[in-house]
Amino acid sequence: MEEDGDNNANWLRSFAQHLAEILKIHSTEVPLEDYFNFLMSILQAVETDHSPQSIYPLLEQNLDKLDENLGQILLSWAREALPKLQPEEAKYLAGVLGTFGNLIIQFPLGDIANNLEIAIASYEAVATVLTLEALPQDWARNHINLGNAYNKRIKGDRANNIEQAIAAYQHALQIRTKSAFPQEWADIQNNLGAAYKNRIKGDRAENIEQAITAFQHALQIRTKSAFPQDWATTQHNLG
């Protein structure tokens, strides 16, 4: 176990070295070294204890660094560095990044739009490592996270954000099938229906039909007797 801890620390140090190179190309009012030190400290904290009680105070102390620059730095590094790591190393760091994304997207303070950008960057970073063939369940989970984040995204083009969400949900449904994961399948179908309902691109009538179909699929599992709150949510969406 001690050897595993040393290896994990080495992976994070490697992460830091690659980020240091990326930081040189970004211009920001916050000193680049501050971004670097913060990102390293928060990832190490996530590795040690990823509870909100542990992580959120650190985020609150660094609200000035929770911006698009942080997400761009993280993603730029990931696209270049993570694929070069050994599979187990890359999987480990992907897990840390995914957990960080889950925490920042639910963080109640700071700028919500920026928090979403950082979360999306984290999930996109994870996507550079996870493959459908090697890690299908983790791959599907990350696509669910991406779909939810793009569905909520404030920045960027709204039409493109919805397209990204739809694509992510459809990817996740390749693994999260009705027979194997009925509740998650229903959750994705509900969210997919909401995305089609709000879709800007494509034919409006066809989008509504797709939304209705997805909501009806969700209601196959989200019954009034078994999941009354989820049933009510989907019925509201369908209405």
Secondary structure, DSSP 8 states (H G I E B T S, - for coil): -HHHHHHHHHHHHHHHHHHHHHHTT---SS-HHHHHHHHHHHHHHHHH---HHHHHHHHHTTGGG-SHHHHHHHHHHHHHHGGGS-HHHHHHHHHHHHHHHHHHHT--SS-HHHHHHHHHHHHHHHHTT--TTT-HHHHHHHHHHHHHHHHH--SS-HHHHHHHHHHHHHHHTTTS-TTT-HHHHHHHHHHHHHHHHT--SS-HHHHHHHHHHHHHHHHHHS-TTT-HHHHHHHHHHH-
